[in-house]
Amino acid sequence: MFLGGARHGELAEMPDGEPVPMVEKHLAPLLDVRGESCFLDVAHRPLTMPQYHVGHGELVAAIEARAAGIPGLELAGNAFHGVGIPDCIHRGEQAAERVQRGSGLDL
């Protein structure tokens, strides 16, 4: 479970053991679990998840429009259309397919 983010940064600043009861309380009914955790790991990774701000979509559209004018250049990554790993994989695959089509190679 991830805690913190742009709207609740104070949760990410809590000492390691402090958020555990709160997290377990919220997860228990979702996962239908009872009792204490067998394993848990608390890791602090500040500023690692991009936060899209108002106007992000328009900025991305402008960047992509400019990049479209450069043959062979494709953009992918969590700064554009989703920060999750599946989003990044999907966008990377799409970019690779566009490069392949544009190169005329049958890879």
N, CA, C and O atoms as CSV, one atom per row, in Angstrom:
chain,resi,resn,atom,element,x,y,z
A,1,MET,N,N,0.849,-1.161,0.000
A,1,MET,CA,C,0.000,0.000,0.000
A,1,MET,C,C,0.895,1.224,0.000
A,1,MET,O,O,1.918,1.261,0.683
A,2,PHE,N,N,0.501,2.220,-0.770
A,2,PHE,CA,C,1.244,3.473,-0.830
A,2,PHE,C,C,0.553,4.509,0.053
A,2,PHE,O,O,-0.673,4.617,0.056
A,3,LEU,N,N,1.343,5.259,0.791
A,3,LEU,CA,C,0.821,6.329,1.636
A,3,LEU,C,C,1.476,7.637,1.237
A,3,LEU,O,O,2.619,7.660,0.782
A,4,GLY,N,N,0.757,8.700,1.408
A,4,GLY,CA,C,1.330,10.020,1.155
A,4,GLY,C,C,0.764,10.641,-0.091
A,4,GLY,O,O,-0.451,10.787,-0.227
A,5,GLY,N,N,1.622,10.999,-0.983
A,5,GLY,CA,C,1.194,11.644,-2.212
A,5,GLY,C,C,1.082,13.140,-2.042
A,5,GLY,O,O,1.413,13.688,-0.991
A,6,ALA,N,N,0.618,13.784,-3.071
A,6,ALA,CA,C,0.538,15.247,-3.087
A,6,ALA,C,C,-0.437,15.785,-2.047
A,6,ALA,O,O,-0.220,16.864,-1.496
A,7,ARG,N,N,-1.498,15.050,-1.775
A,7,ARG,CA,C,-2.520,15.564,-0.867
A,7,ARG,C,C,-2.354,15.115,0.585
A,7,ARG,O,O,-2.957,15.706,1.481
A,8,HIS,N,N,-1.551,14.087,0.831
A,8,HIS,CA,C,-1.375,13.594,2.202
A,8,HIS,C,C,0.081,13.265,2.475
A,8,HIS,O,O,0.397,12.172,2.945
A,9,GLY,N,N,0.956,14.192,2.186
A,9,GLY,CA,C,2.388,13.988,2.362
A,9,GLY,C,C,2.787,13.649,3.783
A,9,GLY,O,O,3.793,12.973,3.998
A,10,GLU,N,N,2.010,14.108,4.763
A,10,GLU,CA,C,2.334,13.851,6.168
A,10,GLU,C,C,2.295,12.356,6.500
A,10,GLU,O,O,2.986,11.910,7.415
A,11,LEU,N,N,1.490,11.577,5.760
A,11,LEU,CA,C,1.433,10.135,6.012
A,11,LEU,C,C,2.756,9.466,5.678
A,11,LEU,O,O,3.160,8.522,6.356
A,12,ALA,N,N,3.420,9.933,4.666
A,12,ALA,CA,C,4.705,9.357,4.266
A,12,ALA,C,C,5.817,9.733,5.236
A,12,ALA,O,O,6.877,9.107,5.242
A,13,GLU,N,N,5.583,10.744,6.045
A,13,GLU,CA,C,6.592,11.219,6.998
A,13,GLU,C,C,6.493,10.522,8.350
A,13,GLU,O,O,7.338,10.746,9.216
A,14,MET,N,N,5.479,9.681,8.550
A,14,MET,CA,C,5.278,9.026,9.835
A,14,MET,C,C,6.417,8.034,10.112
A,14,MET,O,O,6.953,7.430,9.182
A,15,PRO,N,N,6.786,7.866,11.395
A,15,PRO,CA,C,7.785,6.843,11.739
A,15,PRO,C,C,7.302,5.462,11.282
A,15,PRO,O,O,6.098,5.228,11.180
A,16,ASP,N,N,8.231,4.558,11.012
A,16,ASP,CA,C,7.930,3.267,10.402
A,16,ASP,C,C,6.733,2.527,10.991
A,16,ASP,O,O,5.851,2.122,10.234
A,17,GLY,N,N,6.665,2.337,12.275
A,17,GLY,CA,C,5.603,1.540,12.874
A,17,GLY,C,C,4.266,2.231,12.996
A,17,GLY,O,O,3.243,1.569,13.170
A,18,GLU,N,N,4.250,3.535,12.908
A,18,GLU,CA,C,3.023,4.296,13.163
A,18,GLU,C,C,1.890,4.046,12.166
A,18,GLU,O,O,0.747,3.898,12.599
A,19,PRO,N,N,2.138,3.991,10.878
A,19,PRO,CA,C,1.015,3.809,9.955
A,19,PRO,C,C,0.519,2.359,9.840
A,19,PRO,O,O,-0.535,2.118,9.252
A,20,VAL,N,N,1.262,1.397,10.393
A,20,VAL,CA,C,0.924,-0.019,10.211
A,20,VAL,C,C,-0.488,-0.355,10.709
A,20,VAL,O,O,-1.249,-0.960,9.953
A,21,PRO,N,N,-0.881,0.005,11.943
A,21,PRO,CA,C,-2.246,-0.325,12.381
A,21,PRO,C,C,-3.325,0.296,11.476
A,21,PRO,O,O,-4.349,-0.333,11.209
A,22,MET,N,N,-3.096,1.511,11.015
A,22,MET,CA,C,-4.058,2.182,10.135
A,22,MET,C,C,-4.177,1.427,8.808
A,22,MET,O,O,-5.279,1.221,8.301
A,23,VAL,N,N,-3.052,1.025,8.259
A,23,VAL,CA,C,-3.048,0.299,6.988
A,23,VAL,C,C,-3.738,-1.049,7.153
A,23,VAL,O,O,-4.575,-1.429,6.335
A,24,GLU,N,N,-3.382,-1.772,8.218
A,24,GLU,CA,C,-4.009,-3.077,8.452
A,24,GLU,C,C,-5.513,-2.951,8.645
A,24,GLU,O,O,-6.272,-3.799,8.176
A,25,LYS,N,N,-5.944,-1.912,9.324
A,25,LYS,CA,C,-7.380,-1.689,9.545
A,25,LYS,C,C,-8.116,-1.492,8.225
A,25,LYS,O,O,-9.220,-2.004,8.044
A,26,HIS,N,N,-7.508,-0.753,7.307
A,26,HIS,CA,C,-8.152,-0.482,6.017
A,26,HIS,C,C,-8.083,-1.676,5.057
A,26,HIS,O,O,-8.993,-1.890,4.257
A,27,LEU,N,N,-7.006,-2.442,5.144
A,27,LEU,CA,C,-6.850,-3.583,4.241
A,27,LEU,C,C,-7.637,-4.815,4.689
A,27,LEU,O,O,-8.070,-5.607,3.850
A,28,ALA,N,N,-7.827,-4.986,5.992
A,28,ALA,CA,C,-8.467,-6.197,6.515
A,28,ALA,C,C,-9.814,-6.498,5.852
A,28,ALA,O,O,-10.007,-7.618,5.379
A,29,PRO,N,N,-10.751,-5.548,5.798
A,29,PRO,CA,C,-12.026,-5.888,5.155
A,29,PRO,C,C,-11.914,-6.054,3.640
A,29,PRO,O,O,-12.677,-6.811,3.039
A,30,LEU,N,N,-10.978,-5.360,3.031
A,30,LEU,CA,C,-10.808,-5.488,1.578
A,30,LEU,C,C,-10.261,-6.847,1.188
A,30,LEU,O,O,-10.658,-7.428,0.178
A,31,LEU,N,N,-9.343,-7.346,2.006
A,31,LEU,CA,C,-8.676,-8.617,1.696
A,31,LEU,C,C,-9.228,-9.792,2.500
A,31,LEU,O,O,-8.799,-10.932,2.324
A,32,ASP,N,N,-10.187,-9.499,3.389
A,32,ASP,CA,C,-10.780,-10.513,4.258
A,32,ASP,C,C,-9.700,-11.256,5.041
A,32,ASP,O,O,-9.623,-12.484,5.009
A,33,VAL,N,N,-8.868,-10.488,5.743
A,33,VAL,CA,C,-7.812,-11.064,6.565
A,33,VAL,C,C,-8.029,-10.695,8.019
A,33,VAL,O,O,-8.621,-9.661,8.328
A,34,ARG,N,N,-7.539,-11.560,8.920
A,34,ARG,CA,C,-7.627,-11.326,10.356
A,34,ARG,C,C,-6.260,-11.607,10.976
A,34,ARG,O,O,-5.448,-12.337,10.408
A,35,GLY,N,N,-6.022,-11.030,12.124
A,35,GLY,CA,C,-4.771,-11.287,12.832
A,35,GLY,C,C,-3.669,-10.331,12.423
A,35,GLY,O,O,-3.870,-9.381,11.667
A,36,GLU,N,N,-2.502,-10.626,12.955
A,36,GLU,CA,C,-1.351,-9.767,12.690
A,36,GLU,C,C,-0.681,-10.143,11.370
A,36,GLU,O,O,-0.809,-11.270,10.891
A,37,SER,N,N,0.018,-9.199,10.808
A,37,SER,CA,C,0.759,-9.445,9.560
A,37,SER,C,C,1.900,-10.420,9.816
A,37,SER,O,O,2.573,-10.354,10.844
A,38,CYS,N,N,2.105,-11.324,8.865
A,38,CYS,CA,C,3.246,-12.250,8.945
A,38,CYS,C,C,4.514,-11.571,8.446
A,38,CYS,O,O,5.616,-11.866,8.909
A,39,PHE,N,N,4.346,-10.668,7.507
A,39,PHE,CA,C,5.486,-9.975,6.921
A,39,PHE,C,C,5.036,-8.564,6.558
A,39,PHE,O,O,3.944,-8.373,6.023
A,40,LEU,N,N,5.857,-7.605,6.841
A,40,LEU,CA,C,5.608,-6.252,6.366
A,40,LEU,C,C,6.933,-5.538,6.240
A,40,LEU,O,O,7.901,-5.842,6.938
A,41,ASP,N,N,6.950,-4.597,5.348
A,41,ASP,CA,C,8.154,-3.814,5.104
A,41,ASP,C,C,7.717,-2.376,4.898
A,41,ASP,O,O,6.888,-2.089,4.034
A,42,VAL,N,N,8.260,-1.498,5.669
A,42,VAL,CA,C,7.963,-0.079,5.528
A,42,VAL,C,C,9.170,0.579,4.877
A,42,VAL,O,O,10.282,0.513,5.401
A,43,ALA,N,N,8.947,1.206,3.744
A,43,ALA,CA,C,10.039,1.872,3.030
A,43,ALA,C,C,9.603,3.298,2.701
A,43,ALA,O,O,8.476,3.527,2.263
A,44,HIS,N,N,10.477,4.218,2.911
A,44,HIS,CA,C,10.194,5.622,2.593
A,44,HIS,C,C,10.885,5.968,1.279
A,44,HIS,O,O,12.105,5.858,1.157
A,45,ARG,N,N,10.104,6.380,0.318
A,45,ARG,CA,C,10.654,6.759,-0.989
A,45,ARG,C,C,10.037,8.096,-1.396
A,45,ARG,O,O,9.140,8.146,-2.237
A,46,PRO,N,N,10.523,9.167,-0.796
A,46,PRO,CA,C,9.923,10.479,-1.081
A,46,PRO,C,C,10.159,10.943,-2.524
A,46,PRO,O,O,11.210,10.708,-3.119
A,47,LEU,N,N,9.160,11.593,-3.039
A,47,LEU,CA,C,9.218,12.236,-4.356
A,47,LEU,C,C,9.520,11.262,-5.490
A,47,LEU,O,O,10.164,11.640,-6.469
A,48,THR,N,N,9.063,10.011,-5.374
A,48,THR,CA,C,9.345,9.040,-6.428
A,48,THR,C,C,8.172,8.806,-7.365
A,48,THR,O,O,8.358,8.230,-8.437
A,49,MET,N,N,6.971,9.233,-6.998
A,49,MET,CA,C,5.797,9.032,-7.832
A,49,MET,C,C,5.401,10.382,-8.430
A,49,MET,O,O,5.045,11.305,-7.697
A,50,PRO,N,N,5.460,10.498,-9.739
A,50,PRO,CA,C,5.092,11.775,-10.359
A,50,PRO,C,C,3.660,12.159,-10.024
A,50,PRO,O,O,2.780,11.304,-9.930
A,51,GLN,N,N,3.442,13.430,-9.849
A,51,GLN,CA,C,2.113,13.962,-9.584
A,51,GLN,C,C,1.751,14.880,-10.737
A,51,GLN,O,O,2.378,15.922,-10.928
A,52,TYR,N,N,0.748,14.501,-11.501
A,52,TYR,CA,C,0.310,15.339,-12.615
A,52,TYR,C,C,-0.488,16.521,-12.066
A,52,TYR,O,O,-1.337,16.358,-11.190
A,53,HIS,N,N,-0.210,17.687,-12.583
A,53,HIS,CA,C,-0.881,18.908,-12.133
A,53,HIS,C,C,-1.850,19.396,-13.203
A,53,HIS,O,O,-1.830,18.916,-14.336
A,54,VAL,N,N,-2.682,20.335,-12.843
A,54,VAL,CA,C,-3.629,20.928,-13.781
A,54,VAL,C,C,-2.862,21.425,-15.003
A,54,VAL,O,O,-1.849,22.112,-14.869
A,55,GLY,N,N,-3.342,21.079,-16.180
A,55,GLY,CA,C,-2.691,21.481,-17.422
A,55,GLY,C,C,-1.734,20.442,-17.964
A,55,GLY,O,O,-1.165,20.631,-19.039
A,56,HIS,N,N,-1.540,19.332,-17.234
A,56,HIS,CA,C,-0.596,18.302,-17.662
A,56,HIS,C,C,-0.967,17.727,-19.033
A,56,HIS,O,O,-0.103,17.543,-19.890
A,57,GLY,N,N,-2.251,17.449,-19.232
A,57,GLY,CA,C,-2.694,16.873,-20.507
A,57,GLY,C,C,-2.376,17.772,-21.686
A,57,GLY,O,O,-1.939,17.302,-22.736
A,58,GLU,N,N,-2.596,19.064,-21.511
A,58,GLU,CA,C,-2.319,20.018,-22.579
A,58,GLU,C,C,-0.817,20.110,-22.849
A,58,GLU,O,O,-0.396,20.215,-24.001
A,59,LEU,N,N,-0.014,20.070,-21.791
A,59,LEU,CA,C,1.440,20.121,-21.952
A,59,LEU,C,C,1.936,18.887,-22.704
A,59,LEU,O,O,2.765,18.998,-23.607
A,60,VAL,N,N,1.430,17.718,-22.329
A,60,VAL,CA,C,1.824,16.484,-23.007
A,60,VAL,C,C,1.429,16.536,-24.478
A,60,VAL,O,O,2.206,16.141,-25.347
A,61,ALA,N,N,0.222,17.023,-24.757
A,61,ALA,CA,C,-0.230,17.122,-26.148
A,61,ALA,C,C,0.699,18.032,-26.961
A,61,ALA,O,O,1.023,17.727,-28.109
A,62,ALA,N,N,1.118,19.131,-26.370
A,62,ALA,CA,C,2.022,20.058,-27.070
A,62,ALA,C,C,3.385,19.409,-27.314
A,62,ALA,O,O,3.960,19.552,-28.393
A,63,ILE,N,N,3.899,18.700,-26.315
A,63,ILE,CA,C,5.195,18.015,-26.467
A,63,ILE,C,C,5.109,16.966,-27.558
A,63,ILE,O,O,5.993,16.872,-28.410
A,64,GLU,N,N,4.038,16.172,-27.533
A,64,GLU,CA,C,3.883,15.110,-28.529
A,64,GLU,C,C,3.687,15.673,-29.930
A,64,GLU,O,O,4.138,15.074,-30.907
A,65,ALA,N,N,3.023,16.812,-30.038
A,65,ALA,CA,C,2.840,17.436,-31.350
A,65,ALA,C,C,4.187,17.871,-31.921
A,65,ALA,O,O,4.445,17.696,-33.112
A,66,ARG,N,N,5.040,18.433,-31.077
A,66,ARG,CA,C,6.369,18.844,-31.548
A,66,ARG,C,C,7.226,17.635,-31.903
A,66,ARG,O,O,7.945,17.650,-32.902
A,67,ALA,N,N,7.148,16.584,-31.080
A,67,ALA,CA,C,7.944,15.382,-31.336
A,67,ALA,C,C,7.492,14.685,-32.614
A,67,ALA,O,O,8.300,14.052,-33.293
A,68,ALA,N,N,6.216,14.797,-32.944
A,68,ALA,CA,C,5.689,14.156,-34.154
A,68,ALA,C,C,6.364,14.686,-35.413
A,68,ALA,O,O,6.371,14.006,-36.440
A,69,GLY,N,N,6.929,15.886,-35.353
A,69,GLY,CA,C,7.612,16.467,-36.498
A,69,GLY,C,C,9.037,15.983,-36.670
A,69,GLY,O,O,9.722,16.396,-37.606
A,70,ILE,N,N,9.496,15.112,-35.779
A,70,ILE,CA,C,10.868,14.603,-35.858
A,70,ILE,C,C,10.806,13.113,-36.195
A,70,ILE,O,O,10.490,12.299,-35.328
A,71,PRO,N,N,11.104,12.750,-37.437
A,71,PRO,CA,C,11.004,11.346,-37.861
A,71,PRO,C,C,11.855,10.417,-36.993
A,71,PRO,O,O,13.016,10.703,-36.702
A,72,GLY,N,N,11.250,9.303,-36.589
A,72,GLY,CA,C,11.966,8.295,-35.807
A,72,GLY,C,C,12.000,8.548,-34.316
A,72,GLY,O,O,12.446,7.691,-33.554
A,73,LEU,N,N,11.532,9.720,-33.881
A,73,LEU,CA,C,11.525,10.026,-32.454
A,73,LEU,C,C,10.174,9.638,-31.856
A,73,LEU,O,O,9.129,10.080,-32.334
A,74,GLU,N,N,10.200,8.831,-30.834
A,74,GLU,CA,C,9.001,8.448,-30.098
A,74,GLU,C,C,9.259,8.685,-28.618
A,74,GLU,O,O,10.386,8.531,-28.147
A,75,LEU,N,N,8.243,9.050,-27.903
A,75,LEU,CA,C,8.360,9.327,-26.475
A,75,LEU,C,C,7.552,8.314,-25.679
A,75,LEU,O,O,6.456,7.932,-26.087
A,76,ALA,N,N,8.077,7.886,-24.568
A,76,ALA,CA,C,7.367,6.987,-23.670
A,76,ALA,C,C,7.923,7.195,-22.267
A,76,ALA,O,O,9.048,7.666,-22.099
A,77,GLY,N,N,7.143,6.849,-21.285
A,77,GLY,CA,C,7.596,6.964,-19.900
A,77,GLY,C,C,6.488,7.448,-19.003
A,77,GLY,O,O,5.418,7.829,-19.477
A,78,ASN,N,N,6.736,7.438,-17.712
A,78,ASN,CA,C,5.688,7.783,-16.765
A,78,ASN,C,C,5.393,9.280,-16.686
A,78,ASN,O,O,4.477,9.688,-15.972
A,79,ALA,N,N,6.127,10.075,-17.383
A,79,ALA,CA,C,5.871,11.513,-17.371
A,79,ALA,C,C,4.742,11.915,-18.316
A,79,ALA,O,O,4.325,13.073,-18.329
A,80,PHE,N,N,4.246,10.966,-19.106
A,80,PHE,CA,C,3.277,11.307,-20.143
A,80,PHE,C,C,1.856,10.828,-19.860
A,80,PHE,O,O,0.961,11.644,-19.642
A,81,HIS,N,N,1.645,9.524,-19.861
A,81,HIS,CA,C,0.281,8.973,-19.820
A,81,HIS,C,C,0.122,7.872,-18.784
A,81,HIS,O,O,-0.316,6.777,-19.136
A,82,GLY,N,N,0.446,8.106,-17.564
A,82,GLY,CA,C,0.259,7.103,-16.519
A,82,GLY,C,C,1.568,6.740,-15.853
A,82,GLY,O,O,2.585,6.539,-16.517
A,83,VAL,N,N,1.532,6.660,-14.531
A,83,VAL,CA,C,2.761,6.449,-13.774
A,83,VAL,C,C,3.002,4.994,-13.407
A,83,VAL,O,O,4.096,4.649,-12.959
A,84,GLY,N,N,2.007,4.134,-13.587
A,84,GLY,CA,C,2.164,2.732,-13.212
A,84,GLY,C,C,3.037,1.960,-14.185
A,84,GLY,O,O,3.198,2.346,-15.343
A,85,ILE,N,N,3.593,0.871,-13.696
A,85,ILE,CA,C,4.445,0.033,-14.537
A,85,ILE,C,C,3.683,-0.492,-15.755
A,85,ILE,O,O,4.220,-0.448,-16.862
A,86,PRO,N,N,2.442,-0.989,-15.592
A,86,PRO,CA,C,1.712,-1.447,-16.784
A,86,PRO,C,C,1.510,-0.331,-17.815
A,86,PRO,O,O,1.592,-0.571,-19.019
A,87,ASP,N,N,1.245,0.893,-17.335
A,87,ASP,CA,C,1.099,2.033,-18.254
A,87,ASP,C,C,2.387,2.249,-19.035
A,87,ASP,O,O,2.363,2.439,-20.251
A,88,CYS,N,N,3.508,2.219,-18.329
A,88,CYS,CA,C,4.800,2.461,-18.973
A,88,CYS,C,C,5.146,1.369,-19.977
A,88,CYS,O,O,5.658,1.659,-21.059
A,89,ILE,N,N,4.871,0.124,-19.629
A,89,ILE,CA,C,5.144,-0.983,-20.553
A,89,ILE,C,C,4.303,-0.824,-21.814
A,89,ILE,O,O,4.808,-0.946,-22.930
A,90,HIS,N,N,3.021,-0.553,-21.625
A,90,HIS,CA,C,2.112,-0.409,-22.769
A,90,HIS,C,C,2.555,0.737,-23.678
A,90,HIS,O,O,2.603,0.576,-24.898
A,91,ARG,N,N,2.874,1.877,-23.102
A,91,ARG,CA,C,3.294,3.025,-23.907
A,91,ARG,C,C,4.641,2.753,-24.581
A,91,ARG,O,O,4.862,3.196,-25.709
A,92,GLY,N,N,5.532,2.041,-23.916
A,92,GLY,CA,C,6.815,1.682,-24.527
A,92,GLY,C,C,6.629,0.751,-25.713
A,92,GLY,O,O,7.291,0.898,-26.740
A,93,GLU,N,N,5.724,-0.209,-25.564
A,93,GLU,CA,C,5.431,-1.122,-26.674
A,93,GLU,C,C,4.828,-0.366,-27.857
A,93,GLU,O,O,5.176,-0.624,-29.009
A,94,GLN,N,N,3.926,0.564,-27.565
A,94,GLN,CA,C,3.328,1.366,-28.638
A,94,GLN,C,C,4.392,2.187,-29.357
A,94,GLN,O,O,4.390,2.270,-30.585
A,95,ALA,N,N,5.294,2.791,-28.601
A,95,ALA,CA,C,6.359,3.593,-29.205
A,95,ALA,C,C,7.258,2.719,-30.077
A,95,ALA,O,O,7.634,3.117,-31.179
A,96,ALA,N,N,7.602,1.531,-29.585
A,96,ALA,CA,C,8.451,0.618,-30.361
A,96,ALA,C,C,7.767,0.201,-31.661
A,96,ALA,O,O,8.408,0.113,-32.708
A,97,GLU,N,N,6.462,-0.054,-31.586
A,97,GLU,CA,C,5.715,-0.426,-32.801
A,97,GLU,C,C,5.707,0.716,-33.816
A,97,GLU,O,O,5.822,0.478,-35.018
A,98,ARG,N,N,5.573,1.951,-33.340
A,98,ARG,CA,C,5.583,3.094,-34.262
A,98,ARG,C,C,6.951,3.259,-34.911
A,98,ARG,O,O,7.042,3.563,-36.100
A,99,VAL,N,N,8.014,3.061,-34.139
A,99,VAL,CA,C,9.372,3.134,-34.698
A,99,VAL,C,C,9.558,2.046,-35.736
A,99,VAL,O,O,10.088,2.293,-36.819
A,100,GLN,N,N,9.120,0.838,-35.403
A,100,GLN,CA,C,9.256,-0.279,-36.338
A,100,GLN,C,C,8.497,-0.008,-37.628
A,100,GLN,O,O,9.036,-0.230,-38.712
A,101,ARG,N,N,7.256,0.467,-37.537
A,101,ARG,CA,C,6.477,0.778,-38.749
A,101,ARG,C,C,7.155,1.864,-39.569
A,101,ARG,O,O,7.183,1.799,-40.798
A,102,GLY,N,N,7.695,2.852,-38.889
A,102,GLY,CA,C,8.332,3.961,-39.586
A,102,GLY,C,C,9.644,3.590,-40.222
A,102,GLY,O,O,10.070,4.234,-41.180
A,103,SER,N,N,10.305,2.553,-39.705
A,103,SER,CA,C,11.611,2.164,-40.252
A,103,SER,C,C,11.483,1.291,-41.491
A,103,SER,O,O,12.419,1.160,-42.278
A,104,GLY,N,N,10.293,0.692,-41.649
A,104,GLY,CA,C,10.098,-0.206,-42.769
A,104,GLY,C,C,10.704,-1.583,-42.530
A,104,GLY,O,O,10.674,-2.438,-43.415
A,105,LEU,N,N,11.256,-1.802,-41.334
A,105,LEU,CA,C,11.852,-3.101,-41.011
A,105,LEU,C,C,10.787,-4.051,-40.483
A,105,LEU,O,O,9.851,-3.636,-39.800
A,106,ASP,N,N,10.938,-5.307,-40.801
A,106,ASP,CA,C,10.041,-6.338,-40.292
A,106,ASP,C,C,10.776,-7.068,-39.182
A,106,ASP,O,O,11.403,-8.101,-39.419
A,107,LEU,N,N,10.700,-6.530,-37.968
A,107,LEU,CA,C,11.457,-7.110,-36.842
A,107,LEU,C,C,10.667,-8.178,-36.129
A,107,LEU,O,O,11.154,-8.766,-35.164
